[in-house]
Amino acid sequence: MQKLSKRFALGTLMAISLFGLTSCSQSQIYAADKSSGVYVAVPNGWHKISTKQLNSAEAKSTAEGAAERLASVIWQEAYTTYPETIPSSIFSLEAPKGAVVYVRVRDLNYDDLNSISYNSLRNLILPITTWLKDPEKANTKFVLHDDYERVEKIARGVRTIFTFGDPSGISETVDQTALVSDDRSRIYVLLIRAPTEYYKKHGPELQAIGDSFTVRGNK
């Protein structure tokens, strides 16, 4: 079984910045970055973790290349059902309390341009393609629920929904959408994470968040 890191490999994570706008409907918040033409609808009442808070948490990373990656982030924002969630936990593989939605937009550097593929997008936080090819190397709780192409106005990529055991052994379900712009200069990411038991109870609501993820590009 492949050992899990407690933090995402931010080298592949693509940046996103968000600011929350309350819609006319009382049931949704529209988290959006107008400059990059990205938005996602989150249920009203979720707790927001701002771009500033996430940038501050990410700036403390000592991983190689972390500073350069953060510098290329255009926008990132998170929402959680648990108000006490701390910003640094958004970058963790440990199952959150309740659900977490994280959106990120990041410009790609030259090395990224040469390595981006649908497989690398699937492997954004975990080696999904390796686990599928060689189940003996897979996380013991790994289950692939869905995997399909997503095409937006100026970007395309994959949406992958899967379950795995976090570093503490807790079953966690992830709904991950990773898109790269048609000119391959920018990546757009939406991650929805929750303990599997929570995900089962709130599946339609969480899947609707993933469905709402929209990338229209710069105005």
N, C-alpha and C positions, 0 to 999 in steps of 0.2 A: 504494500500500500504506500502510495506517495505521501510523504510528510507534508503537512500544510503549513505555510507561513501564516503568521498572525496578521500580516498586513498585505494589502494588494500590491502587486508589482505595478507601481505607478508608471513604469516605463511604457506600458502599453495602454494604460488608462488615458482616455482622451478627454480634454477639458470641457467644462461647461459652466456658464455663469447664470444665475437665476435671480430674479427679484419677483416676489409674490404680489399678484394683483388680485384683489377680491372681485369675483365676477358678480354680475347682477343676481345670479342665482345664489341662494344661501347655502347650497350644498357643495360648492367647489371653490377652490383657490386656483387661479391661473398663474403658475410660476413661469416666468418668461424672460428671455433676453432679446429685446427688440433688435439690437445691433447684429445679432447672428441669426435672427428669424427662427428662434427655437421656443417652444412652450410645451408644458405638460399640465394636465388638470389633476389636482390633488383634492381629496375631500376636505371640506371646511372643518376647522378645528384642529388640524394637525399642527404640530410645533415646528417652526421654521428655524433652520440653522443657516445663517447668512454666508454669502461669499467671503466676507471679511473674516468670519470665524473659521471657516474651512481653510482659507489661505494661511491664517495664523497657525493652525494645527499642522498643515502640510509643510510649512516652512521649518518646522522642528525636525523633519525627517533627516536622517543621516545617510540615507541610501544614496548610492552613486548616481549622479545625474538628477537628483531630486530638485535641486534649485533651478536647473535649466528647464525641467518639465513644468515646474510651477510658473516660471516666467512666461511660458507659452500658453498658459491657461487664459481663455477668453472669459469664461464664466463658469461658476459652479455653485450649487445650492443644494440643500437637503431638507427633507421634511420627515417627521417621525411622529408616531402615535404616543410615544413616551416622552413627556416634557423634560425629564432629567437626562436624556441622552446627551453625551458630551461630543463635541466636534471630532475629536480624534478617533472615536469609535466608528465614525462613518467610513474610515479607511481600514477597518478591521474585518477579518473573516469570521470573527466570533458572532454567533447568532444574537441579534439585538433583542431587546425587550419590546414586544409589539412589532411594528413594521417600520422600515426605513425606505425612503425614496431619495435617490441621489442622482443629480443630473450634472453633466460636465461637458464643456466644449473646449477643445484644445487645438491649437495649430500644430501641424506636423513638421518635424525637421527632416533633413535629407535622409537620415538613416530610417526614419519611420516610413518615408515614401517608398523605399525599396523593400520593406518587409511586410507591408500591409496586405492582407488577404482575408478571405472569409474565415479561414481557419484561425488566423491570428486574432480576428475579432471575436470568434467563439472562445478563444483562450485568454480572454481579457483578464480574468482574475484567477482562473483555475485551468489546468491542462485538459480541457474537455475532449479534444480530438485524440489525445494520447489514451485517455481512459476508454474511449469508444473503440479504438483499435486494439487495445490490449487490456481487457477487463481485469487481468491479474494485477495490474498496476493501479487500478482505480480505487478511489475512496470506497470503503466498505458500504457506505450508505448512498452511493451515487446512483441516481436514476435520472435519465433524460426523459422529460415529459413532452417537450416540443422543440422544434428547431426549423425555422423557415426564413426565407428572404424577406426583408423589409425594404421597400422602395419609397423614397420621399421625393419632393420636387427637385432637390439639388444634391441628394445623397442616397446611398444604398448600402445595405449591409445585412445583418442577421439578428433575429430575435431568438433567444435560446432560454428555455425554462427548464430548470433542473433542481434536483435535491442532492445534498451531500451532508456528511457529518463534519461539523466545525471542529476546531482544535480540541474542544472539550468533549466531543462526541455527540453534541446536540444536533439533531436533524434540522437542517436549514434549507429553505427553498428560495431560489433566486430566479427572478424574471429579468433577463439582461438583454438590452437592445444596444447594439454598437453599429454605427453608420459612419461611412467615410464619404466626404464630399466628392462630387463627380470629377473635380480637378485634383483630387487626392491631396489637398492642402490642409484639411481640417477633419477632425473626428468628433462625433457626437455620441454621448453615452447616457443611457438611463439604466440605473440599477434599482431594483425593488427587492428587498430582502426581508425575510421574516422566519421565525421558527416554523417548522412544517405544520405543527398543530394549529398555529395561528393562521397560516396560509390556507389551510383546508377550510377553516371557519369563515374566512373573509376573501376567498378566492375570486369571486366575481368583482368585488370592489377593487382588489389589487390588479387584476387583469385589465380592468377598465382604465387604470392609470397608465399601464403599458400601451394600451390601444390609443390613448390620447396623445402620445408623444409625437410631435410634429416638427419637422425641419423644413423651413421655407427659404433659408438663406438670407444674405444681407439685403436690406431694402435699398 
